[in-house]
Amino acid sequence: MDILNPVSPLNLEPDERIGVDAVLWDSPWGATGRISAVHALQHSDKEASTAARAKRFVAGVDASVMIGDFAGTTKAGVSGSSSVAGTGWRTELVWSEADTGDGYWQGVADLNWAYRNGFNLALEYFYNGQPARPGNLDLLRLVSTRPLYTGRHYIGLLAWQDINPFWQYRVVVIRNADDASWVLYPRSTWTLPFKREIYLTAGAQWFGGDDDSEYGRLEPVGLMELQWFF
């Protein structure tokens, strides 16, 4: 439901977002809730977005509702998260309707586990009610600021762990259940032992599937990044 600044799970830098300039109003709602409203002008009125969201802890569930207009597309969504018997769960459901009158659903269901040794595991199902055409996907990804998908049904697996304060890793696996293509994306970050904060990140993305599938057509990608902060 982060519509203003969506991030693809395959971004080479998943922790960094471009961001938008916006005006935000935010107020507490009782002891466990908040009500927020935001307006992001972007570059023109046609690209502007206005939305409101209410969040509250109800019957053991962190629940929220959202409604807004995002660059000419009306969206309304609900979400909830909680835990049962040591298993965390999260779900989001969003309805979108463009000015053309075309409407579709998108939804996520997630189960996650956290272990005492710091290992975390999440299993996720994503439903996409508006698949992009495979032939136009590469061009659309260049001009669109939003993640695009050619399938309707996806399964994702995320594993991550802070091995020690100086070393952490994460592994993302995604499978398009419609065309059987897949992605494997391991990524690890080290904090180097210097007075100045210096981070070394290394990772790679491998793709599999038929040559005309969403991920099978892509070439492997490697990542090596060095960041330092004064």
N, C-alpha and C positions, 0 to 999 in steps of 0.2 A: 504493500500500500504506500510505499515511498514513491509517489508519482512524480514529484517535482525533480528528483535527482536519482533516477533508477540506476542500478549498477548490475552488470552482467556477472554471473559467477565465474566467467572465464576471463575477466579483465586481468591483464598481466600485473596491474597494481590495484588489487581489490580494496585496499585500505585508503586509496586516494580518490577523491571526487572533485569534479570541476566546480560544482556549487552554482548557486544562482543568487542574485540580489533580490531581496524580498522584504516586505513589511509583515511582521509577526505580532499577533496579539495572543497572549497566553494567560490563563487564569486558573487557580485551583478550583476544584469542584468537590466540596466536601473534604474528608480526610484522605481519601484514596483515589481521587480523580482529578482530571484536568480537562479544560476546554480550550481549544486553540483555533485561530483563524489566520490565514496567510494569503497574501497577494504578491505574486511575482510578475513583474511587468515584462521581463525578457526584452526582446528587441522591438516589438510592436504589439498593438492591441490584439492582433490575431494570434500571437504566440503567448499572450498573457494567461496566467492561471490564478484561480481563486478557489480556496477550499476551506472547509471547517472540519474539525475532528473532536470527538469527545471520548475520553478514556476513563474507565473506572474499574476498581476491583470489586467484583460481584460474585458471591457464593464460591469463593476460591479460584476465580478465573479473572485474569487480566483481560478485559473486554474493551473493544473500541469500535466506533462507527465513524465513517468518513463520507463526505459528499463534496463534490466540487466540479469546476469546469477547467479542463486542462488543455489549452491550445485548441479550443473548439470541440473537445470531446468531453461529454458529461460522464462522470464516474461516481459510483456509490459502492462502498465496501464495508465489510464487517470483519473483525478478527478476534481471536481469543487464544490464550496460552495458559498453561497450568502444568501440574505434574501429578501423577498417580503411581503409587508403589515404586518410586524411584525412577520412573520414566517420565520425561518431560514431553509435552506435546504443544503444537502450535498450528493454527489454521488461519488462512485468509481467503476471502471470497470477494471478488470485485466485478461489478457490472459496468461495462463501458458502452456508450452510444455516441457515435460521431454525428456531425451535422447532417451527413448524408442519410441518416436513419438506420445505419447498420449497427446492430448491437451484438455483444458477445460477452461471455463469462471468462474469467481467469481465476484459478484457485490453487492453493498450496495446502498440503497436509504434511506435517513434520513430526517425527518421533526422535527424541534425543536422549543420550545417556552421558553422565559424567562420573568418572571413576576416581578413586582415592589417589591413584598414582598420577593424576593430572591428565589422563587420556580422555578425550571427548569424541563421541560418535553421534552422527545425525543421519537419518534416513528420510528422504523427502520425495513426495510425488507432486508434480506440477501439471496442471491442466491448462492448455492454451486454446481458447475458443476462436482465435483468429490466426490461423497459420499463414505465414508469408509464402509466396510462390518461390519454389527453389531456384528457378531461372533468374529471378530478380534479386535474390537475397544478397549477393555480394555488393551490388550497387546500393541497395537500400541500407546496408550496414554502414556504408561510408557517409550517407547523407542524413541518417536518422540518429537522434540522440537517445533513443530507447532500444533496449534489447529486443531482437527479433528472432522468431523461431519458426521453422517450417512444419513442425509436427504439432500434434495435439496432446500427446502423452509423454511425459519424461519422468525418469527415475534418477535421483541424485543421491550420492553418498559423500559425506564430508567427515574426515577424521583429522583431529589436530591435537597437539600436545605441547606444553611448555616443559621440555626435558629438564632445563635448569633456567635460572634467570637470564642466561646468555644465549640460549639456543631453543628455538621453537620450530615446529614444522606443521604443515597442513597438506592434506591430499584430497583432491576433489575428483570424483568420478561421475560422469553424466552419461546417460543412455537415452537416445531417442527411441521410444518403444514402437514408433510407427515405421521407421526405416532401418532399425537395428544398428544405427551408427552410434559411436561412443567417443568420449574424451577422457583422458587420464591426465591430471594436472597436479603433480607434486611440487611443493614449494617450501623452502626452508630459509630461516633468517637467523643470523648470528650477530650478537652484540660484541664488537671487538674490544679487547682490554686496553683501552686508551682513556685518558682523562676527558677528551672530547667525545661526545656521543657519535659513534660511527657504526652503521649497520651494513652488513653484507647479506644480500638476498640472492639466492640461486633457485632456478626452477625450470620446468619444461612442460610443454603440452604435446601429447601424442594423440593422434586421431585414427579412428578405424571405421570401416564400413565400405559399402559400394562407392564407386567413383561418382555416382550421381546423387549420393545421400548428403544429408546436411553436414555431417562432420567428416565423412570419408573423403570428400573432395579437398579438404584442407591439408596443408603441409605442416610438419612438426615445427614448433616454435621453441626457442631457448631464451632464458632470461638470466642476466647477471647484472646486479645493480648495487651500487655503493652510495650510501647516504650519510651525511654528517651534519651535525647541528652545533651551532656556536652557543 
